[in-house]
Amino acid sequence: MPRVVGVDPGTVTFDLCGLEDGRPFLHCSMPSETARDPRDLVERLAAARPLDLIAAPSGYGLPLVGLDQVTERDLDLFVLVRPEDRGDPELVGSLRPMVRLMRSRGLPGVFLPGVVHLATVPAHRKVNRIDLGTADKVCVAALGIWDQARRLAIAPSETAFILLELGGAFTAAVAVHGGRIVDGIGGTGGGLGYRSLGALDGEVGYVLGRVSKRALFTGGASFVAGTLDDPGLWLERAASEPRARTAWLAYLESANKMVASLGVSVPEPREVLLSGRLSRVPEIARAFAEGLQRVAPVSVLTGLVPGCKEGAQGAAILADGLAGGPNAPLVEALRLREANGTVLDHLYMAGSDAVRRAFGVG
């Protein structure tokens, strides 16, 4: 009866989800600003002991590296911040200190892979890509596999869907076929996000010059609209305000294009699954459902625990499966233990070798 916890370090909130023998026993959420001091989070984890495993906050991902084995190079790779910026707490956030605190408390943790680490994604889909989906997107896809298998009464290995994550900052999408992740479009490589610009036009990158990490969190729909603090009011404003309407149409259409492009990798999905903070706004979910019905039936991912982010729930499911719990067949279908490499392994453009050296990748 494994007792595990999954952690999702999101842009808007940090969430924890605990499972004991596959059933929830813990869930909590706190604003990410509050979580910049990770002591409270780590104390909550310590208070949940005894624990068999924690799916630790994993950023861009590591191939199932244990908390007691993680190196400084590993930490550099999963936060993916240039050497000259690593002293900036705004960019690194609380991930490094949280990892160190967890280790000092002797907590049993593992770092989960991102989409680019997965052996189930063919190498040709990784060419010149880092962000095919961060580790939390792998977790949300795992929750999607769990959810679809349960609702349709099928094995995890029979699931097939395109997941569209409408997050509080980024928009991402993951393709699942036969219970395996086969493709993905990460939040910095895809459509317009609520806060993030998504894929950066190469010429825009050139004229901007050296693109900062902070810039990746700007240029999204809320910037286009000129402040949209409450996404629940978005469609109402779009009816009368030109900038809000432009933002909405760009957001809606670019996300639809992401789903359409992943149809190449999963030509006959059973469903399109919506997840993320904005999918919980009824008007937004309804608009996406209407547009995506032509691809497959659309469902909003609900999961195990209302009010707990999908990434934390999926992380807990993966921790449960890795610890030999009821979700072990799901982990086997994902072939999670075959994850390998680094996020920098598939870069071929000028300057790639210098980037790898800067991150200690041989």
C-alpha distance (Angstrom), angle and dihedral (degrees) to the residues before:
residue distance angle dihedral
M1 . . .
P2 3.81 . .
R3 3.78 117.9 .
V4 3.80 109.9 -154.4
V5 3.80 143.1 160.9
G6 3.80 131.1 -149.0
V7 3.81 122.7 -153.8
D8 3.80 126.3 -155.6
P9 3.83 114.2 -169.8
G10 3.80 98.5 -163.2
T11 3.79 131.0 179.6
V12 3.81 92.2 -113.1
T13 3.83 103.4 25.7
F14 3.81 141.3 11.1
D15 3.82 110.9 -135.3
L16 3.80 134.8 -168.9
C17 3.80 126.0 -161.7
G18 3.80 123.4 -175.7
L19 3.82 127.7 -162.7
E20 3.77 129.1 -170.7
D21 3.80 113.1 -166.8
G22 3.81 87.2 -17.6
R23 3.82 95.4 -52.2
P24 3.83 124.5 109.7
F25 3.79 118.4 -104.9
L26 3.82 101.3 156.5
H27 3.76 138.7 31.8
C28 3.78 131.1 158.3
S29 3.77 139.0 156.6
M30 3.78 132.0 -160.8
P31 3.81 133.8 176.7
S32 3.79 112.5 -89.8
E33 3.79 89.7 -127.0
T34 3.81 89.1 60.4
A35 3.80 90.6 46.7
R36 3.80 92.6 59.5
D37 3.78 84.1 94.5
P38 3.82 97.9 55.8
R39 3.80 97.8 -168.3
D40 3.80 94.6 98.3
L41 3.80 92.3 49.7
V42 3.78 92.5 48.8
E43 3.81 90.7 47.8
R44 3.80 89.3 53.0
L45 3.79 89.3 52.2
A46 3.79 92.0 47.6
A47 3.82 90.7 48.8
A48 3.82 89.8 55.5
R49 3.82 92.2 63.0
P50 2.95 139.6 158.0
L51 3.80 88.3 71.6
D52 3.77 129.5 166.0
L53 3.79 95.7 -162.2
I54 3.80 143.6 -6.6
A55 3.79 121.5 -154.6
A56 3.81 94.2 -139.5
P57 3.82 124.9 -147.5
S58 3.80 101.3 -80.9
G59 3.83 109.1 -179.8
Y60 3.79 109.6 -167.6
G61 3.79 88.2 -0.9
L62 3.78 143.8 -111.0
P63 3.81 126.4 -134.8
L64 3.84 98.9 -100.5
V65 3.79 96.7 -59.6
G66 3.81 114.0 174.3
L67 3.80 120.0 -121.9
D68 3.79 89.9 -120.5
Q69 3.83 90.9 53.1
V70 3.81 102.0 43.9
T71 3.81 115.3 121.5
E72 3.79 132.2 -156.4
R73 3.81 87.9 -105.1
D74 3.80 88.8 55.6
L75 3.80 90.4 51.8
D76 3.81 90.7 50.0
L77 3.80 89.9 52.1
F78 3.77 97.3 48.9
V79 3.81 95.3 47.5
L80 3.84 89.9 38.2
V81 3.78 98.7 -156.7
R82 3.81 121.4 151.2
P83 3.83 115.3 -105.4
E84 3.80 94.0 -109.4
D85 3.83 91.1 53.9
R86 3.80 99.5 47.4
G87 3.78 93.8 99.0
D88 3.81 92.0 59.0
P89 3.83 107.8 100.6
E90 3.80 91.4 -162.2
L91 3.80 90.2 63.9
V92 3.79 100.2 37.8
G93 3.82 93.2 38.9
S94 3.78 117.6 -175.7
L95 3.80 97.4 -43.8
R96 3.80 98.8 100.3
P97 3.82 96.0 44.9
M98 3.80 90.8 43.3
V99 3.80 91.2 53.8
R100 3.80 91.6 48.3
L101 3.79 92.3 48.1
M102 3.80 91.9 48.7
R103 3.78 90.0 50.9
S104 3.81 93.0 47.7
R105 3.81 89.3 53.2
G106 3.80 91.4 52.2
L107 3.81 94.1 -119.2
P108 3.83 116.5 168.4
G109 3.80 104.4 -119.3
V110 3.79 140.1 163.0
F111 3.81 130.1 -167.9
L112 3.78 115.5 -131.2
P113 3.82 126.5 -139.0
G114 3.78 128.3 -109.2
V115 3.80 121.3 -128.9
V116 3.82 91.6 -93.3
H117 3.83 90.7 61.2
L118 3.80 94.9 55.8
A119 3.80 119.6 108.7
T120 3.81 89.1 -150.6
V121 3.82 91.0 68.7
P122 3.82 108.8 79.8
A123 3.80 116.7 -120.7
H124 3.80 93.2 -118.6
R125 3.83 89.7 63.9
K126 3.80 90.4 55.7
V127 3.82 98.0 54.4
N128 3.82 110.3 133.9
R129 3.80 90.9 -11.0
I130 3.79 133.3 122.5
D131 3.79 103.0 161.8
L132 3.79 107.8 55.9
G133 3.79 85.7 138.2
T134 3.80 129.5 -40.7
A135 3.80 122.6 -114.7
D136 3.80 91.9 -89.0
K137 3.82 89.0 58.8
V138 3.80 88.8 55.7
C139 3.81 86.2 52.4
V140 3.82 93.3 50.5
A141 3.81 89.5 48.8
A142 3.84 88.3 52.2
L143 3.81 89.2 53.7
G144 3.81 87.8 48.9
I145 3.82 90.4 53.9
W146 3.81 90.5 48.5
D147 3.81 91.8 47.0
Q148 3.80 97.5 46.4
A149 3.81 93.4 44.3
R150 3.81 90.1 51.9
R151 3.81 96.7 45.4
L152 3.81 96.6 43.3
A153 3.82 94.9 37.6
I154 3.80 93.3 -125.0
A155 3.79 134.1 129.7
P156 3.82 118.2 -94.0
S157 3.82 87.6 -112.8
E158 3.83 89.6 61.5
T159 3.79 96.9 56.0
A160 3.80 121.1 113.9
F161 3.78 126.7 173.1
I162 3.78 147.4 127.3
L163 3.77 112.2 -117.2
L164 3.81 117.3 -151.2
E165 3.80 112.2 -164.6
L166 3.82 112.8 -159.1
G167 3.78 98.1 -171.2
G168 3.77 131.3 -178.9
A169 3.81 89.6 -102.9
F170 3.83 110.3 8.1
T171 3.78 139.0 38.8
A172 3.81 115.1 -143.2
A173 3.80 137.8 164.8
V174 3.82 134.7 -155.8
A175 3.80 129.4 -165.4
V176 3.82 118.6 -143.7
H177 3.80 124.1 -171.9
G178 3.79 125.3 169.9
G179 3.80 90.7 -1.8
R180 3.81 90.9 -58.4
I181 3.78 131.6 108.2
V182 3.80 105.3 -119.3
D183 3.81 102.4 169.0
G184 3.77 142.8 0.0
I185 3.79 146.0 -175.5
G186 3.79 113.0 -146.3
G187 3.77 126.8 -144.9
T188 3.82 93.4 -102.2
G189 3.80 92.2 44.6
G190 3.78 103.4 46.3
G191 3.78 144.3 43.4
L192 3.77 130.4 -19.3
G193 3.80 113.1 -66.9
Y194 3.78 127.9 -150.6
R195 3.81 89.0 -103.9
S196 3.81 103.6 3.2
L197 3.78 126.9 75.4
G198 3.81 91.3 -136.9
A199 3.81 116.2 -152.5
L200 3.80 111.5 22.8
D201 3.79 116.9 -133.8
G202 3.82 104.8 -123.6
E203 3.79 91.8 -131.4
V204 3.80 90.8 51.0
G205 3.81 87.9 52.2
Y206 3.78 90.0 50.2
V207 3.82 96.4 50.9
L208 3.81 91.5 44.3
G209 3.78 89.6 54.5
R210 3.78 117.5 -153.5
V211 3.81 104.5 18.7
S212 3.80 113.7 -140.9
K213 3.80 126.7 -143.8
R214 3.79 88.7 -117.3
A215 3.81 90.3 58.7
L216 3.82 89.5 64.1
F217 3.82 88.6 65.8
T218 3.81 93.2 54.9
G219 3.79 137.4 67.3
G220 3.80 95.3 52.7
A221 3.78 130.0 131.2
S222 3.81 94.2 -74.6
F223 3.82 89.2 55.4
V224 3.80 91.8 47.1
A225 3.79 90.7 50.6
G226 3.79 92.3 46.6
T227 3.85 99.7 -116.0
L228 3.77 122.1 -10.9
D229 3.77 103.8 177.3
D230 3.79 93.3 164.7
P231 3.83 114.5 46.0
G232 3.80 87.9 -167.4
L233 3.82 88.8 72.7
W234 3.79 94.5 46.4
L235 3.81 100.8 98.9
E236 3.77 91.7 42.7
R237 3.79 90.3 54.9
A238 3.80 92.0 42.8
A239 3.80 89.3 62.7
S240 3.81 92.0 65.2
E241 3.82 109.0 14.7
P242 3.83 117.5 73.2
R243 3.82 95.5 -152.8
A244 3.79 92.6 49.3
R245 3.81 89.8 49.0
T246 3.82 92.2 49.4
A247 3.81 89.1 49.9
W248 3.80 92.5 49.6
L249 3.82 95.5 47.3
A250 3.82 91.7 47.1
Y251 3.82 91.2 48.4
L252 3.81 94.7 46.4
E253 3.79 96.5 44.2
S254 3.79 97.2 44.2
A255 3.82 91.3 50.8
N256 3.80 90.5 49.1
K257 3.80 88.8 52.2
M258 3.81 89.8 53.5
V259 3.80 91.0 55.4
A260 3.79 91.3 45.6
S261 3.80 92.6 51.6
L262 3.82 92.5 50.4
G263 3.80 87.3 54.0
V264 3.81 84.6 79.9
S265 3.81 88.6 65.1
V266 3.83 96.7 38.6
P267 3.81 105.2 28.1
E268 3.82 95.2 174.9
P269 3.80 109.6 33.1
R270 3.77 117.1 178.0
E271 3.82 89.3 -138.9
V272 3.76 147.6 -10.2
L273 3.81 107.7 -121.4
L274 3.80 120.6 -155.0
S275 3.79 120.2 -153.5
G276 3.77 139.4 160.0
R277 3.78 137.7 69.2
L278 3.81 96.6 -61.4
S279 3.80 93.4 48.2
R280 3.80 86.1 68.3
V281 3.82 90.9 64.2
P282 3.83 101.3 93.4
E283 3.80 96.4 -146.2
I284 3.81 92.5 50.0
A285 3.81 93.2 46.4
R286 3.81 90.4 48.6
A287 3.81 92.7 51.2
F288 3.82 91.8 50.9
A289 3.80 92.2 45.2
E290 3.79 90.9 54.1
G291 3.79 92.8 50.3
L292 3.80 97.2 43.4
Q293 3.81 99.5 45.7
R294 3.80 87.6 94.0
V295 3.82 88.8 65.4
A296 3.81 99.2 44.6
P297 3.80 139.9 -48.9
V298 3.81 110.3 -57.5
S299 3.81 125.3 -133.6
V300 3.79 131.8 176.0
L301 3.80 109.8 -127.8
T302 3.79 110.8 -118.6
G303 3.79 105.2 167.9
L304 3.79 132.0 176.6
V305 3.81 104.7 -40.3
P306 3.82 127.7 30.8
G307 3.77 113.3 -130.5
C308 3.81 95.3 23.1
K309 3.78 117.9 107.3
E310 3.77 117.1 -104.3
G311 3.81 92.3 -124.5
A312 3.81 92.9 59.3
Q313 3.80 91.6 46.7
G314 3.79 91.8 49.7
A315 3.80 91.3 46.8
A316 3.81 89.2 53.9
I317 3.82 90.8 49.7
L318 3.81 90.6 52.1
A319 3.81 92.0 46.7
D320 3.82 88.9 50.4
G321 3.80 91.8 50.7
L322 3.80 93.3 46.0
A323 3.81 89.3 51.1
G324 3.81 91.5 53.6
G325 3.80 97.3 -100.3
P326 3.82 130.5 140.6
N327 3.82 90.8 -70.1
A328 3.82 94.4 60.6
P329 3.87 91.4 107.8
L330 3.82 89.2 55.5
V331 3.81 91.6 52.5
E332 3.80 89.8 48.1
A333 3.82 91.4 50.4
L334 3.82 89.5 51.8
R335 3.85 90.2 49.2
L336 3.77 86.0 -139.3
R337 3.80 94.1 163.1
E338 3.82 89.9 63.0
A339 3.81 92.6 63.3
N340 3.80 111.2 126.8
G341 3.80 147.7 160.5
T342 3.79 131.1 32.5
V343 3.79 135.7 -74.3
L344 3.83 89.5 -105.2
D345 3.81 98.5 55.9
H346 3.80 98.5 95.6
L347 3.82 102.4 50.1
Y348 3.80 116.6 117.6
M349 3.81 105.7 164.7
A350 3.81 127.3 106.0
G351 3.80 110.7 -70.3
S352 3.81 95.6 26.2
D353 3.80 94.4 116.6
A354 3.81 91.6 52.1
V355 3.81 90.1 50.8
R356 3.81 91.0 51.6
R357 3.79 91.3 49.6
A358 3.81 91.0 50.2
F359 3.81 88.9 56.5
G360 3.79 94.8 42.4
V361 3.79 95.2 -110.8
G362 3.80 111.7 146.6
